């Protein structure tokens, strides 16, 4: 597992919220933790983009026909464990993660935890989608994803607060 390289390309396409110091490193650690947990072999590339609510609403409308803002969107490049490969690096291209940093901040406040915890959780959630997990039509898969997300959060030292109920 030592020669596996994980390249996380992080882009900020919004100007409303300053990206806190250390958040990019947290995202990289989160991607690493998910890949380790899933025993994923080989080098990978993942793209993570920060947008605002307006931008993510446009993506959601364009790609999912849902004209509402959301917290995170995942665009997996692979299917059934088969991925495109970057010819220059030999890395498997897992796909793109788009996070509304504005929405993440709102949700962190609502749940009473840190922005780091929220962004870490959204990253773990999206990474599982990029690896083929899907919770849309399957409650068992939703539960399995939640367990894995929480496991990663604990590994990163960002365990859940006691409640998920909005005040």
N, C-alpha and C positions, 0 to 999 in steps of 0.2 A: 504493500500500500504506500510505500515511501516515494516511489517515482511518479506518483500521480500528481499532476499539476492542476490546480483549480484557478482559472482566470475569471474573475468577476469584474465586468466592465460596468462602472457606475456613472450615470449621467444625470445631471440636474437640469430639468427643463422648466423649472418654475422659479419665480423670484419673490414669492410671498413670504416664505418661511426660510430662515437660515438653517442649513443642515448642521446640527450640532457636531462638534468635534467628537470623533470616535464612532460616529454612526456608521460610516463606511466600513470601518474595521469590524464592527459588530455584524454587519451584513455578510462580510466575507467569512467570519467565524461561524455564522449561522449556516451558510451554504455548506461549509466544510462539515459541520456537525451532522447535517441531514445526510450528506453523501456517505459519511462514516457509518451512521446508524443503518442506512440502507445497504451497506456493504457494496457500494457502487465502485466498479473497477474502471480504471483508465483516466486519462486527462479529460477535463471538461471546460467548457466556456458557458458562462451565464451572463446575461445582460440585465442590469437593474436600472430603471429610470424613475426619477422623482418627478411628479407632476402635481398640479393643483386640482381642486375639485372640478373646475370647469373643463380642464383638459381630459381628466379621466372620464367625465361624463360623455365627452365627444368620442373617446375610444370605445366606451361601453355601448354607445348608440351604433357606432360604425361596425363593431365586430360581434356584438351580442344582441343587437336590436333592443337594447334596454336603455331608454333615454333618462337614466338617473345616474347620479354620482355613486361611486362605490369606493371601497378602501384599497383594493388591489386587484389587478388583472394578471392572469398568467397566459402566456402564449407558448405552449410546448412545441418544440421543433421535431420531437421524436414521436414514434408510434410503435407500440408493442416492444419497447426496448431497443428499437432501431433508430439511430440518430444520424443526422448529417454530420460530416467530419470536416473540420477546417483543414484544407489540404496543406497549409503551411506548417501547422503545429501537430496535426494528427489528433487534435482534441475533439471530443464529441460536443456538438452544439446543442445544449439542453433547451434553450429558448430564452424568452424575455419575461421579465417581471416588471410590472408598472405599478408603482405605489403612489397614491395620493398622500403626500406628506401632510397636507391640510386636513384630510379626513383622519389620518392616523393621529394627528394632534387632538382632534375633536374626540375621537374614541378613547384615547389615553385619559383625557380629562373625565369623560363619562364613566369609565371603568375604574378611575382612581389609581391608575398606575403610570409608570414613566413612558415617555415617547420611545425610549430604547426598547422597553418590553413590547410595546405595540408594534414597532417596526420589525423587531426580531420575530415576533409571532407571525406577522404577515409574510415575512420572508420565508420562514419555515413552511408555512401553509402553501405558498406559491411553489417552493422547491418540490414539495410532494406532488403538486400538480404537474410540474415539469417532468417528474419521474413516472407519471402515468396514473396517479391516484385521482379519483373523481368522486365527489360527494353529491353531485347534483341530484341523482336519482336513486341513491343508495344510502340508507341510514347506517348500515353496518360500516360501510367505508367511511362515513362521516365520523363515526365514533373512533375508528382506527386512526384516522388522520388526527383527530383531536388529541388522542393519547400520544402519538408520535410528536406532535407539535409541542405538547407540554414537556415531554421527555427532553427535547432539544432545549427548551427554555430553561429547564432545571440545570442541564449541563452547562449552559452559558451563565448561570447564576441569576436568572431572571424568572423565578417561579411565579406562578399565578398568585394574585392577591386572593383573599378568602372568598370574594364574591364577584359574580359577573352581572349583578343586577344594577341597572342604572339608578342613580339616586333620584 
